Amino acid sequence: MIWTRVLRRWRWIAALALCPVLVASVAVGIAYGKGGWYAVNVMLRRGANVWGDVAPDDSRLSPGIRLSLAGRRTPDAPEPARWRRIATGLEVAELPVRVGGRPVDALLLSRIDPARYRFRVLNRPAGDRDVGDWMKATGASLVVNGSYYGRHGTPDTPVISDGHRLGPASYQAAHGAFVVGGSGGPGGARLVDLAALDWRRALSGTSQAMVSYPMLLGADGHGRAGGTDERWLANRSFLGQDGAGRIIVGTTRDAYFSLPSLAAFLPRAGLDLRLALNLDGGPVACQKVSAGGYRRDFCGRYELAVHGGRLQLLWPLVDFRRSALPMALVAVPR
């Protein structure tokens, strides 16, 4: 009788001990069914994100976000960017964004000479690399998140990665692309406005390329971010090309900008931009720079959107871990 009671007790203890394992196994199975190994790695390595309702004055929103939601979407005239050379062909700057003299955001900027740096557009669907992992794996001096991707971690837009075509074969593109090679020469990195150019022609012969949207500054001097809800606020990453042909990489420190307001701000930013193209945003808006003793290591935190008429914030169930970057653009010294 005593041994029977002991065995029953241990049976319940064993069952309780197995519960977390069973729950975790079910969660992994559900994640794999929805997004393959990308979803599994995101859940296990990065923590999960969910959308939750917020009010415009919610304390979880940054002061810059709350100011933008209140309609204060036109920043002050910016001061000149103070560029710092950290390596031959690579400069960095941080451009403050103010409203009524009050800091609300900043552009983390890198300016790269394509003659000195080799660009690669990379995709890793497993979702097992963050911005730091990409830097270690490629020997890059700069890593920034790339364009959009699907639930399995594969590109949502046409991509050329080390000469291999990825992403959808059938696609309608009216915004822009970043390309290396092709008609610009074997090493020429540049932005291309696709308003009047078929993306297949723009990507033809390139060694690296990615289509993205929206065009924040087109060849006609205007952006094409109109129609986007001004309440969609997020950390942003973008690519620009200046009058000297240098590639400018930008990531916002906060989430003050909607896409239309960022498109309106960039021509005023004093960066001599001729073209500018938006990349993916939110927690995946990451930029890491390491050269000449200088270090920048940043990933976004915010994405706010309107779903079904409700203002919702993307927030983590666990903590603000580094996001997986299935898509990355890296710049490696030549």
N, C-alpha and C positions, 0 to 999 in steps of 0.2 A: 504493500500500500504506500509506504514512504517513497519507494523508487518510482511508483506510478505518478505521484504528485510532483516529484522532481523532474521527471521526463516531460510532464505537461507544462511545467513552468518554463523549462528550457525551450520547449517547442514554441511557446508564445514569444520568448525573448528572441529566438532565431527569426521568427516571422516578422517581429518589429524591426530587427536589424536589417532584414532584407527589403523592407518597404522603401527606403530611400533609393536602393539599387534598382528596384522595379520601377519607381517613378522616373528615375534618371533614364532608364532604358526606354521607357515609353516616350519620354520627351525627345530623346535622341532619334527614335524611330519616326516620330511625327516630323521633326526638323528635317530628317533625311528625305522623307516623302514629299515635303514641300519645296526643298531647295538643294537636295543632294549634299555633298560634303561641304559645300560653301556654308549652308545653313547650320550644319553640325559644328563646324569650326567656329563660326560666329557665336553660337550659343555657348560652347565650352570654353573658348579662349577669350572672347570679348564681352560676354554678357549680352542679354537680349534688350531690345528697345521696344517701347510701346507708345502709342499716342494717348494722351490724356487731356481732358478739357481744362482750359485755363481762362481766366478773365484778363482783359487788357492791362489791369494793374496788378496782376498776380506777382507775388514776391519772388517766384522762381524765375521770372523774366528779368533780364538785365535792364539797367536804366536806359540804355540805348534802344532796346526793343520797345520799352514802354513809351519812350518819346516818339518813336516812329509810328507806333499804333495810334498815338494821339494826333497824328497828322503833321508832325515836325519832320518833314522828309527832305528838306533842302539844307544841306550843310553850308557852313561858312566857306568863303573863298579859302582854299588850302594854302599853306605856306609851301615854299619850294622844298622838294625832296632833297635830303642831305645824303648823297650817295657816298658809300665807303667801299673802297676797293679792297677786297680780301684775297684775291688771287688774280693773275693775269686773265682778263676776260670775264671776271665775275665781280659784281658789285652788289651791295645790299643797302636797303634803306627802310625806315619805318615812317610812314606818312600819317600824322594825326588827322582825325576827322572830328570836327567840332560843330556844334550847333549853339548859336548865341554865346560863343566863347567856351562852352562846356564840352569836354571830351566825351564822345559817344562811341568811337570806334577808331580803328587804325588800319592802314594797308601795310601788310608785311610784304616788302618788295625785294625781288632779286632781278638783276639785269645781266644778261648773258650774251657774250659774243659767240655766234655759231661757228666762227672760224677757230675758236679755241676749245669749244666743247661739242661733244658728240651726243645727240639726243636719241633716246630709245623709248618707244611706246610699248608697255609691257602689260600682259594679262596673266593672272594666276587664279583660275576659278576656284581653287580649294579654299581661298580666303584665309590662308594661314600666314600671311605677311602683313605687318603694319608698316608705317613709313620708315621706321628704323631698320626693320628686317630687309626692306628693299635696298636701303643704302648699303648694308653689310653685304648683300648678295651681289650687288652690281659694281661696287667701288665708286659710286656716284658722289659728286660734290653737292648735288641738289636732287631732291625727290619731291614731287608734288602729286596729289591725286589726279587721276585722269578723268575721262568722260564717263558717261552713264553705263550701268551694267544691270543685268537681270537677276532674278532670284536664284539662279544657279551660278552667279559670279562671272558669267560670260558677257562680252560687250553687247550693249543694246544699240550701238551705232557702228558703222563700218570702220574697221581698224586694220592697219598694216603694222605688224610687229616683227621686226628683224626679217622683213621681206615676205612674211606669211600673212595671208588675208584672214581676218577673223571678223566675227559679227555677222549681221544679216546681209544676205546677197541682194535682197530687194528692200529698198529704203528710199524714202522721200526726204531730201535734204535741201533746205533753203537758207541755212544760216552760215556755218563756217567749218573750217578744218585746219588742223595743224599738220604740216607735211614736212618731210625731209627727203631731199633728192628730187627725182622727176625733172621737170623743166627748169627747176632752180639750180641744177647741178648736183653732183653726187653727194655733197655735204651740206647743201643749202637748206637751212631750217627756216620756215616762214609760215605765216597765216594766210589762208585763202578765203576770200568771200565767195560763197556759193550762191549768191542771189541770182546770178546769170550764168552759172557754170555747173555742169553736171558733176556730181561727186565722183563718179567713176573716172572721168577725165582728170579731175584734180588729183586723184590718188594713183593714177596710172604711172608706173615706173618708179614710184617712191619706195624707199626702204623702211620708212616709219611714217605712220599717219594715223590720225583719229578725227572723226567727225564729231562735232559737239554743237550745243545750242544753249541759249540764244546768242546771236551776234550782238555784243554790247556796243561795238563801234564798227560800222561797215565802211566799205570803200567810198560811199557817198557822204561820209561824215556823220551819219546818224545810226543810232542803235535800233535793234528790232526786238525789243523786249516788251513792247506794248501788248496790252491785253492780259498780262499777268497780274494776279491779285496783289495789291500793294501790302496786304497783310501776310504774304508769304515771305517771311524773314528767316535768314539762315546765315551761318558762316559761309562765305563765298570763296571760291578759287577761280582765277581767270588767267588767260594768256594774252599778252599784248605784243605788238611789234612796233618799234619806234622808227623815227625817220632815218636812223643810221642802220636799220635792219637788225638791231638787237632784239632778242626775245626777253620780254618782261613777264615774270611770274609774280602774281599777286594773290594773297590770301588775307581775308579780313579777320581781325582779332576778335571782333564781336559780330553780332547779327543785326546791326542797325539797318542794313541795306536790303530793300527789295530789289528784284532784278531791274525794274524800270528806274529806280533811284540810283542804282549803281551805274547803269548805262548813262544817266544824265550827269553823274559826277565825274566819270573818268576823263571826258574831254577837258574838264576844268582842272584836272589834277596836276597839270604842268609836267607830264611825262612824255610829251611829244608823240603820243600814240597815233598811229595811222589805222590800226585795226585792233580789235579786242574781242576775245571769244570766251564765253563762260564755260566753266567745267562743272563737274558735280559739286554739290555743296552739302551743308549740314555737318554732322560729326565726322564725315569723311573728308572734309576740307582740311587737308594736312599739308604742311611744308616743312621740310627739314633741309638745313644747309650746314655743311661742314667743310671748311677750307681755310687755310692760313691762320689757324688758331681761333677762328670765329665759329660759333655754334648757334644755330637757331633750330628749335625743335617744338613745333606747334601743331596741334590738332583742334578742330572746332568742337563746340559743345552744343550749339543751338540749331534747331530747325522748328519753325512755327508755320502752321498752315491752317487753311479753312477746309474742313471736311463736313459735308452735309449742312453747311451754314454754321458749324460750330468751330470756334477757335481752339486749336489743339497744338500741344507741345510734344515733341518727341523726347522721351526721357528714358533713362536706363533702369532696368529692374534691379541691377546689382550696383554698379557705380560707373563713373565716367572713365571707363577703360579706353585704350586706343582702339579706334575702329580698324577693322580689316580693310585693306585696299586691294581689291581684285584688279583694279586698273591703276597704273602708275606711269608717270612721265619722269624719266631720269636724265640728268645731264652729267656726262662723264668727261673728265679732262682728256684732251687729245694727246 
